[in-house]
């Protein structure tokens, strides 16, 4: 009798555990239908047009007064916003366009030479980590090709419109996003000791697991770990402006930003490159877009620092 | 299209080089279509699949390697993460954890690893998963071995 009871109890427990995990397990193995969010995201181009900040304010018309207050402040410092598709690749895509746009406008050959050295270092890092060359070389090649196409003087140099078109073209845009993902994973794995505590704090997985599931696959969202790694690997500073509901107790509303300054940038260089990073991204919880500062505000940002 | 073709061609060359290095995997490209591949993999030792040879079919989509190949077992196999009728495989790297860092060859290695380490908590084959989850390892092994004998071993005589 005792035994029979146990069996019954076991069966009931088993049934309960099955139904409890059912959702998860079928989530893995059922046919993947695009979610509502994915469908909505697909309506937005990979990269939007420049829009005035009033378009941002319009989104929050009926929303939190703190947000509207903050958008007012942003409006005094930034001329425009350029939206990116919310497909999990928005950070990398924002970074891509922002960087290439800067090169196109500045025609800064020295910067291109500098980043190419870093790209080669990233290539070596991946090789040292045991990545097979052909798995990443096409992505590297396509990024380097964009740099060459963008520097004028070359016969193939491209226009601003062409850069926008390419950034909206999946075969270019996604390949460059993937290039950044490889670079980011390579940097995290190479400096595993440095990144490990952040990764453990964020997701409680190993460095290897984190790279495999949260960095290398397309569509996996970025956070400060990805941004730090990419900025360090390529030696490019990134400013992230935060638009959220947080506010100070003192009542005054301010808009916070954080500058990701690559490691190895010594103070002298910091002084020299003085001005704010040339890449400014707007972060709203879960999403990155590109911001365009007003020319006069760069000075103001300096004073702040 | 161009990009995926170029990548697959590199994989083809790599496979020719690696043939000797990995005797458990024999990956073959269709004569007329580089987007269609088949593989013969050896069942891992100390599993009920030992001694069996299993055939996999690969259909590579145009956006490869940004999107994963579709892989299924052509050989019948009794395994919690393989659909008993269609041969569909439940493996994260073939779905949302895919990245271009994987290759057709390394996918085969991952499938061999999955054969040795079934994930009974995410079953495509519920009968098989339930045997393992209820702790009936003996029952599971005997079913899996029977299907290996029936479907994955060359008939004698």
Interface residues (C-beta under 8 A of the other chain):
Chain A: X14 X18 X21 X24 X25 X28 X29 X32 X131 X132 X134 X135 X136 X138 X139 X170 X171 X174 X175 X178 X181 X182 X185 X212 X213 X216 X217 X218 X219
Chain B: X3 X6 X7 X10 X11 X14 X63 X65 X66 X81 X90 X92 X95 X96 X97 X98 X99 X100 X101 X102 X103 X121 X122 X123 X124 X133 X134
